[in-house]
Amino acid sequence: MGTKLMSVHPLPRAKAPEAKQLPTYAAEELTQGEDRALITLGDQTYILRITRAGKLILTK
């Protein structure tokens, strides 16, 4: 009794939608050379802070 080999073909991939380019902002530009900036969203105000370690913190 012989063994039959089956060939497996991958299914064609669906084309991924083109990635939309997100707006990019430099934190140093937002803070204008300082270590903090105020950011508003609707009627809420947030503080964006650059730490001494170079990390970003966003607080209400």
PyMOL Python script that loads the backbone (N, CA, C, O; Angstrom):
from pymol import cmd

cmd.read_pdbstr("""\
ATOM      1  N   MET A   1       0.853  -1.167   0.000  1.00  0.00           N
ATOM      2  CA  MET A   1       0.000   0.000   0.000  1.00  0.00           C
ATOM      3  C   MET A   1       0.910   1.246   0.000  1.00  0.00           C
ATOM      4  O   MET A   1       1.707   1.420   0.923  1.00  0.00           O
ATOM      5  N   GLY A   2       0.803   2.100  -1.010  1.00  0.00           N
ATOM      6  CA  GLY A   2       1.638   3.292  -1.128  1.00  0.00           C
ATOM      7  C   GLY A   2       1.022   4.490  -0.389  1.00  0.00           C
ATOM      8  O   GLY A   2      -0.190   4.558  -0.184  1.00  0.00           O
ATOM      9  N   THR A   3       1.877   5.415  -0.002  1.00  0.00           N
ATOM     10  CA  THR A   3       1.391   6.629   0.664  1.00  0.00           C
ATOM     11  C   THR A   3       1.240   7.720  -0.377  1.00  0.00           C
ATOM     12  O   THR A   3       2.091   7.911  -1.246  1.00  0.00           O
ATOM     13  N   LYS A   4       0.139   8.422  -0.260  1.00  0.00           N
ATOM     14  CA  LYS A   4      -0.117   9.544  -1.158  1.00  0.00           C
ATOM     15  C   LYS A   4       0.282  10.830  -0.461  1.00  0.00           C
ATOM     16  O   LYS A   4      -0.091  11.058   0.690  1.00  0.00           O
ATOM     17  N   LEU A   5       1.020  11.653  -1.136  1.00  0.00           N
ATOM     18  CA  LEU A   5       1.410  12.940  -0.583  1.00  0.00           C
ATOM     19  C   LEU A   5       0.418  13.999  -1.045  1.00  0.00           C
ATOM     20  O   LEU A   5       0.049  14.065  -2.218  1.00  0.00           O
ATOM     21  N   MET A   6       0.007  14.806  -0.113  1.00  0.00           N
ATOM     22  CA  MET A   6      -0.900  15.909  -0.449  1.00  0.00           C
ATOM     23  C   MET A   6      -0.091  17.195  -0.447  1.00  0.00           C
ATOM     24  O   MET A   6       0.728  17.430   0.441  1.00  0.00           O
ATOM     25  N   SER A   7      -0.330  18.005  -1.435  1.00  0.00           N
ATOM     26  CA  SER A   7       0.343  19.302  -1.410  1.00  0.00           C
ATOM     27  C   SER A   7      -0.629  20.319  -0.818  1.00  0.00           C
ATOM     28  O   SER A   7      -1.815  20.345  -1.149  1.00  0.00           O
ATOM     29  N   VAL A   8      -0.096  21.140   0.053  1.00  0.00           N
ATOM     30  CA  VAL A   8      -0.907  22.153   0.716  1.00  0.00           C
ATOM     31  C   VAL A   8      -0.464  23.516   0.198  1.00  0.00           C
ATOM     32  O   VAL A   8       0.719  23.854   0.224  1.00  0.00           O
ATOM     33  N   HIS A   9      -1.429  24.282  -0.267  1.00  0.00           N
ATOM     34  CA  HIS A   9      -1.144  25.609  -0.786  1.00  0.00           C
ATOM     35  C   HIS A   9      -1.752  26.636   0.158  1.00  0.00           C
ATOM     36  O   HIS A   9      -2.920  26.514   0.529  1.00  0.00           O
ATOM     37  N   PRO A  10      -0.974  27.656   0.558  1.00  0.00           N
ATOM     38  CA  PRO A  10      -1.532  28.678   1.453  1.00  0.00           C
ATOM     39  C   PRO A  10      -2.632  29.467   0.740  1.00  0.00           C
ATOM     40  O   PRO A  10      -2.591  29.671  -0.474  1.00  0.00           O
ATOM     41  N   LEU A  11      -3.601  29.899   1.522  1.00  0.00           N
ATOM     42  CA  LEU A  11      -4.660  30.730   0.963  1.00  0.00           C
ATOM     43  C   LEU A  11      -4.095  32.103   0.640  1.00  0.00           C
ATOM     44  O   LEU A  11      -3.198  32.583   1.333  1.00  0.00           O
ATOM     45  N   PRO A  12      -4.609  32.736  -0.402  1.00  0.00           N
ATOM     46  CA  PRO A  12      -4.112  34.087  -0.704  1.00  0.00           C
ATOM     47  C   PRO A  12      -4.450  35.045   0.427  1.00  0.00           C
ATOM     48  O   PRO A  12      -5.548  35.006   0.982  1.00  0.00           O
ATOM     49  N   ARG A  13      -3.507  35.895   0.761  1.00  0.00           N
ATOM     50  CA  ARG A  13      -3.717  36.864   1.834  1.00  0.00           C
ATOM     51  C   ARG A  13      -4.529  38.044   1.332  1.00  0.00           C
ATOM     52  O   ARG A  13      -4.361  38.506   0.203  1.00  0.00           O
ATOM     53  N   ALA A  14      -5.413  38.518   2.198  1.00  0.00           N
ATOM     54  CA  ALA A  14      -6.164  39.725   1.870  1.00  0.00           C
ATOM     55  C   ALA A  14      -5.221  40.913   2.026  1.00  0.00           C
ATOM     56  O   ALA A  14      -4.393  40.946   2.936  1.00  0.00           O
ATOM     57  N   LYS A  15      -5.352  41.868   1.148  1.00  0.00           N
ATOM     58  CA  LYS A  15      -4.501  43.061   1.234  1.00  0.00           C
ATOM     59  C   LYS A  15      -4.888  43.877   2.450  1.00  0.00           C
ATOM     60  O   LYS A  15      -6.061  44.177   2.670  1.00  0.00           O
ATOM     61  N   ALA A  16      -3.890  44.229   3.229  1.00  0.00           N
ATOM     62  CA  ALA A  16      -4.131  45.078   4.402  1.00  0.00           C
ATOM     63  C   ALA A  16      -4.383  46.498   3.917  1.00  0.00           C
ATOM     64  O   ALA A  16      -3.748  46.956   2.968  1.00  0.00           O
ATOM     65  N   PRO A  17      -5.317  47.200   4.572  1.00  0.00           N
ATOM     66  CA  PRO A  17      -5.544  48.589   4.167  1.00  0.00           C
ATOM     67  C   PRO A  17      -4.297  49.427   4.436  1.00  0.00           C
ATOM     68  O   PRO A  17      -3.549  49.169   5.379  1.00  0.00           O
ATOM     69  N   GLU A  18      -4.092  50.413   3.608  1.00  0.00           N
ATOM     70  CA  GLU A  18      -2.936  51.291   3.784  1.00  0.00           C
ATOM     71  C   GLU A  18      -2.997  51.958   5.154  1.00  0.00           C
ATOM     72  O   GLU A  18      -4.038  52.480   5.553  1.00  0.00           O
ATOM     73  N   ALA A  19      -1.886  51.939   5.863  1.00  0.00           N
ATOM     74  CA  ALA A  19      -1.832  52.555   7.193  1.00  0.00           C
ATOM     75  C   ALA A  19      -1.860  54.072   7.029  1.00  0.00           C
ATOM     76  O   ALA A  19      -1.102  54.643   6.245  1.00  0.00           O
ATOM     77  N   LYS A  20      -2.740  54.701   7.775  1.00  0.00           N
ATOM     78  CA  LYS A  20      -2.837  56.151   7.734  1.00  0.00           C
ATOM     79  C   LYS A  20      -1.703  56.728   8.568  1.00  0.00           C
ATOM     80  O   LYS A  20      -1.458  56.281   9.688  1.00  0.00           O
ATOM     81  N   GLN A  21      -1.020  57.709   8.027  1.00  0.00           N
ATOM     82  CA  GLN A  21       0.081  58.348   8.742  1.00  0.00           C
ATOM     83  C   GLN A  21      -0.484  59.169   9.900  1.00  0.00           C
ATOM     84  O   GLN A  21      -1.317  60.052   9.696  1.00  0.00           O
ATOM     85  N   LEU A  22      -0.028  58.875  11.100  1.00  0.00           N
ATOM     86  CA  LEU A  22      -0.481  59.613  12.282  1.00  0.00           C
ATOM     87  C   LEU A  22       0.286  60.915  12.421  1.00  0.00           C
ATOM     88  O   LEU A  22       1.463  60.976  12.063  1.00  0.00           O
ATOM     89  N   PRO A  23      -0.354  61.956  12.933  1.00  0.00           N
ATOM     90  CA  PRO A  23       0.382  63.191  13.189  1.00  0.00           C
ATOM     91  C   PRO A  23       1.492  62.922  14.212  1.00  0.00           C
ATOM     92  O   PRO A  23       1.289  62.186  15.178  1.00  0.00           O
ATOM     93  N   THR A  24       2.640  63.510  13.996  1.00  0.00           N
ATOM     94  CA  THR A  24       3.780  63.313  14.888  1.00  0.00           C
ATOM     95  C   THR A  24       4.238  64.658  15.418  1.00  0.00           C
ATOM     96  O   THR A  24       4.412  65.613  14.661  1.00  0.00           O
ATOM     97  N   TYR A  25       4.431  64.722  16.733  1.00  0.00           N
ATOM     98  CA  TYR A  25       4.851  65.959  17.385  1.00  0.00           C
ATOM     99  C   TYR A  25       6.052  65.669  18.266  1.00  0.00           C
ATOM    100  O   TYR A  25       6.086  64.647  18.952  1.00  0.00           O
ATOM    101  N   ALA A  26       7.032  66.553  18.254  1.00  0.00           N
ATOM    102  CA  ALA A  26       8.183  66.426  19.154  1.00  0.00           C
ATOM    103  C   ALA A  26       7.772  66.994  20.506  1.00  0.00           C
ATOM    104  O   ALA A  26       7.266  68.114  20.581  1.00  0.00           O
ATOM    105  N   ALA A  27       7.986  66.235  21.567  1.00  0.00           N
ATOM    106  CA  ALA A  27       7.613  66.684  22.911  1.00  0.00           C
ATOM    107  C   ALA A  27       8.294  68.002  23.252  1.00  0.00           C
ATOM    108  O   ALA A  27       7.707  68.854  23.918  1.00  0.00           O
ATOM    109  N   GLU A  28       9.534  68.170  22.795  1.00  0.00           N
ATOM    110  CA  GLU A  28      10.258  69.410  23.073  1.00  0.00           C
ATOM    111  C   GLU A  28       9.584  70.620  22.409  1.00  0.00           C
ATOM    112  O   GLU A  28       9.638  71.735  22.929  1.00  0.00           O
ATOM    113  N   GLU A  29       8.952  70.385  21.258  1.00  0.00           N
ATOM    114  CA  GLU A  29       8.219  71.475  20.604  1.00  0.00           C
ATOM    115  C   GLU A  29       6.940  71.791  21.362  1.00  0.00           C
ATOM    116  O   GLU A  29       6.571  72.956  21.508  1.00  0.00           O
ATOM    117  N   LEU A  30       6.256  70.743  21.850  1.00  0.00           N
ATOM    118  CA  LEU A  30       5.025  70.970  22.614  1.00  0.00           C
ATOM    119  C   LEU A  30       5.306  71.727  23.902  1.00  0.00           C
ATOM    120  O   LEU A  30       4.514  72.570  24.324  1.00  0.00           O
ATOM    121  N   THR A  31       6.439  71.420  24.524  1.00  0.00           N
ATOM    122  CA  THR A  31       6.769  72.078  25.792  1.00  0.00           C
ATOM    123  C   THR A  31       7.575  73.360  25.586  1.00  0.00           C
ATOM    124  O   THR A  31       7.882  74.060  26.551  1.00  0.00           O
ATOM    125  N   GLN A  32       7.914  73.666  24.352  1.00  0.00           N
ATOM    126  CA  GLN A  32       8.675  74.871  23.991  1.00  0.00           C
ATOM    127  C   GLN A  32       9.936  75.018  24.834  1.00  0.00           C
ATOM    128  O   GLN A  32      10.229  76.095  25.354  1.00  0.00           O
ATOM    129  N   GLY A  33      10.678  73.918  24.960  1.00  0.00           N
ATOM    130  CA  GLY A  33      11.941  73.944  25.682  1.00  0.00           C
ATOM    131  C   GLY A  33      11.817  73.799  27.185  1.00  0.00           C
ATOM    132  O   GLY A  33      12.832  73.681  27.872  1.00  0.00           O
ATOM    133  N   GLU A  34      10.628  73.803  27.704  1.00  0.00           N
ATOM    134  CA  GLU A  34      10.415  73.614  29.153  1.00  0.00           C
ATOM    135  C   GLU A  34      10.217  72.128  29.422  1.00  0.00           C
ATOM    136  O   GLU A  34      10.363  71.307  28.517  1.00  0.00           O
ATOM    137  N   ASP A  35       9.885  71.778  30.667  1.00  0.00           N
ATOM    138  CA  ASP A  35       9.650  70.363  30.971  1.00  0.00           C
ATOM    139  C   ASP A  35       8.167  70.020  31.080  1.00  0.00           C
ATOM    140  O   ASP A  35       7.811  68.879  31.373  1.00  0.00           O
ATOM    141  N   ARG A  36       7.296  71.016  30.844  1.00  0.00           N
ATOM    142  CA  ARG A  36       5.847  70.767  30.950  1.00  0.00           C
ATOM    143  C   ARG A  36       5.081  71.547  29.886  1.00  0.00           C
ATOM    144  O   ARG A  36       5.530  72.580  29.390  1.00  0.00           O
ATOM    145  N   ALA A  37       3.900  71.008  29.555  1.00  0.00           N
ATOM    146  CA  ALA A  37       2.980  71.702  28.658  1.00  0.00           C
ATOM    147  C   ALA A  37       1.560  71.336  29.070  1.00  0.00           C
ATOM    148  O   ALA A  37       1.321  70.240  29.578  1.00  0.00           O
ATOM    149  N   LEU A  38       0.626  72.242  28.854  1.00  0.00           N
ATOM    150  CA  LEU A  38      -0.784  71.961  29.103  1.00  0.00           C
ATOM    151  C   LEU A  38      -1.413  71.490  27.798  1.00  0.00           C
ATOM    152  O   LEU A  38      -1.180  72.065  26.735  1.00  0.00           O
ATOM    153  N   ILE A  39      -2.208  70.443  27.900  1.00  0.00           N
ATOM    154  CA  ILE A  39      -2.917  69.906  26.741  1.00  0.00           C
ATOM    155  C   ILE A  39      -4.392  69.846  27.111  1.00  0.00           C
ATOM    156  O   ILE A  39      -4.747  69.326  28.169  1.00  0.00           O
ATOM    157  N   THR A  40      -5.248  70.373  26.250  1.00  0.00           N
ATOM    158  CA  THR A  40      -6.678  70.354  26.535  1.00  0.00           C
ATOM    159  C   THR A  40      -7.384  69.382  25.603  1.00  0.00           C
ATOM    160  O   THR A  40      -7.007  69.203  24.445  1.00  0.00           O
ATOM    161  N   LEU A  41      -8.416  68.765  26.148  1.00  0.00           N
ATOM    162  CA  LEU A  41      -9.297  67.884  25.386  1.00  0.00           C
ATOM    163  C   LEU A  41     -10.704  68.178  25.860  1.00  0.00           C
ATOM    164  O   LEU A  41     -11.080  67.811  26.973  1.00  0.00           O
ATOM    165  N   GLY A  42     -11.490  68.844  25.011  1.00  0.00           N
ATOM    166  CA  GLY A  42     -12.809  69.286  25.446  1.00  0.00           C
ATOM    167  C   GLY A  42     -12.637  70.298  26.558  1.00  0.00           C
ATOM    168  O   GLY A  42     -11.918  71.287  26.408  1.00  0.00           O
ATOM    169  N   ASP A  43     -13.301  70.045  27.678  1.00  0.00           N
ATOM    170  CA  ASP A  43     -13.176  70.982  28.811  1.00  0.00           C
ATOM    171  C   ASP A  43     -12.182  70.491  29.866  1.00  0.00           C
ATOM    172  O   ASP A  43     -12.114  71.052  30.960  1.00  0.00           O
ATOM    173  N   GLN A  44     -11.417  69.455  29.544  1.00  0.00           N
ATOM    174  CA  GLN A  44     -10.419  68.906  30.471  1.00  0.00           C
ATOM    175  C   GLN A  44      -9.024  69.416  30.107  1.00  0.00           C
ATOM    176  O   GLN A  44      -8.700  69.563  28.929  1.00  0.00           O
ATOM    177  N   THR A  45      -8.203  69.686  31.123  1.00  0.00           N
ATOM    178  CA  THR A  45      -6.824  70.108  30.904  1.00  0.00           C
ATOM    179  C   THR A  45      -5.893  69.072  31.526  1.00  0.00           C
ATOM    180  O   THR A  45      -6.088  68.640  32.662  1.00  0.00           O
ATOM    181  N   TYR A  46      -4.883  68.686  30.758  1.00  0.00           N
ATOM    182  CA  TYR A  46      -3.906  67.694  31.188  1.00  0.00           C
ATOM    183  C   TYR A  46      -2.536  68.338  31.192  1.00  0.00           C
ATOM    184  O   TYR A  46      -2.302  69.319  30.486  1.00  0.00           O
ATOM    185  N   ILE A  47      -1.624  67.786  31.991  1.00  0.00           N
ATOM    186  CA  ILE A  47      -0.240  68.256  32.020  1.00  0.00           C
ATOM    187  C   ILE A  47       0.646  67.166  31.418  1.00  0.00           C
ATOM    188  O   ILE A  47       0.648  66.023  31.874  1.00  0.00           O
ATOM    189  N   LEU A  48       1.390  67.543  30.393  1.00  0.00           N
ATOM    190  CA  LEU A  48       2.389  66.658  29.799  1.00  0.00           C
ATOM    191  C   LEU A  48       3.722  67.053  30.403  1.00  0.00           C
ATOM    192  O   LEU A  48       4.123  68.214  30.326  1.00  0.00           O
ATOM    193  N   ARG A  49       4.414  66.091  31.005  1.00  0.00           N
ATOM    194  CA  ARG A  49       5.680  66.399  31.674  1.00  0.00           C
ATOM    195  C   ARG A  49       6.774  65.493  31.141  1.00  0.00           C
ATOM    196  O   ARG A  49       6.570  64.293  30.957  1.00  0.00           O
ATOM    197  N   ILE A  50       7.944  66.081  30.892  1.00  0.00           N
ATOM    198  CA  ILE A  50       9.127  65.316  30.511  1.00  0.00           C
ATOM    199  C   ILE A  50       9.952  65.131  31.778  1.00  0.00           C
ATOM    200  O   ILE A  50      10.345  66.112  32.411  1.00  0.00           O
ATOM    201  N   THR A  51      10.215  63.887  32.152  1.00  0.00           N
ATOM    202  CA  THR A  51      10.967  63.615  33.374  1.00  0.00           C
ATOM    203  C   THR A  51      12.470  63.784  33.125  1.00  0.00           C
ATOM    204  O   THR A  51      12.914  63.899  31.983  1.00  0.00           O
ATOM    205  N   ARG A  52      13.238  63.797  34.212  1.00  0.00           N
ATOM    206  CA  ARG A  52      14.700  63.879  34.083  1.00  0.00           C
ATOM    207  C   ARG A  52      15.273  62.669  33.353  1.00  0.00           C
ATOM    208  O   ARG A  52      16.339  62.744  32.742  1.00  0.00           O
ATOM    209  N   ALA A  53      14.548  61.555  33.424  1.00  0.00           N
ATOM    210  CA  ALA A  53      14.985  60.338  32.734  1.00  0.00           C
ATOM    211  C   ALA A  53      14.575  60.329  31.260  1.00  0.00           C
ATOM    212  O   ALA A  53      14.847  59.366  30.543  1.00  0.00           O
ATOM    213  N   GLY A  54      13.917  61.408  30.808  1.00  0.00           N
ATOM    214  CA  GLY A  54      13.524  61.489  29.406  1.00  0.00           C
ATOM    215  C   GLY A  54      12.236  60.755  29.071  1.00  0.00           C
ATOM    216  O   GLY A  54      11.987  60.455  27.903  1.00  0.00           O
ATOM    217  N   LYS A  55      11.417  60.461  30.065  1.00  0.00           N
ATOM    218  CA  LYS A  55      10.119  59.798  29.858  1.00  0.00           C
ATOM    219  C   LYS A  55       9.026  60.838  29.844  1.00  0.00           C
ATOM    220  O   LYS A  55       9.212  61.955  30.327  1.00  0.00           O
ATOM    221  N   LEU A  56       7.871  60.469  29.285  1.00  0.00           N
ATOM    222  CA  LEU A  56       6.718  61.357  29.256  1.00  0.00           C
ATOM    223  C   LEU A  56       5.663  60.883  30.240  1.00  0.00           C
ATOM    224  O   LEU A  56       5.395  59.686  30.347  1.00  0.00           O
ATOM    225  N   ILE A  57       5.065  61.829  30.960  1.00  0.00           N
ATOM    226  CA  ILE A  57       3.967  61.538  31.877  1.00  0.00           C
ATOM    227  C   ILE A  57       2.836  62.497  31.548  1.00  0.00           C
ATOM    228  O   ILE A  57       3.051  63.703  31.432  1.00  0.00           O
ATOM    229  N   LEU A  58       1.632  61.960  31.396  1.00  0.00           N
ATOM    230  CA  LEU A  58       0.450  62.763  31.125  1.00  0.00           C
ATOM    231  C   LEU A  58      -0.492  62.600  32.327  1.00  0.00           C
ATOM    232  O   LEU A  58      -0.934  61.491  32.627  1.00  0.00           O
ATOM    233  N   THR A  59      -0.795  63.711  33.009  1.00  0.00           N
ATOM    234  CA  THR A  59      -1.672  63.651  34.176  1.00  0.00           C
ATOM    235  C   THR A  59      -2.802  64.657  34.012  1.00  0.00           C
ATOM    236  O   THR A  59      -2.714  65.612  33.240  1.00  0.00           O
ATOM    237  N   LYS A  60      -3.864  64.408  34.765  1.00  0.00           N
ATOM    238  CA  LYS A  60      -5.027  65.283  34.740  1.00  0.00           C
ATOM    239  C   LYS A  60      -4.869  66.371  35.752  1.00  0.00           C
ATOM    240  O   LYS A  60      -5.750  67.219  35.888  1.00  0.00           O
TER     241      LYS A  60
END
""", "prot")
cmd.dss("prot")
cmd.show_as("cartoon", "prot")
cmd.util.cbc("prot")
cmd.orient("prot")
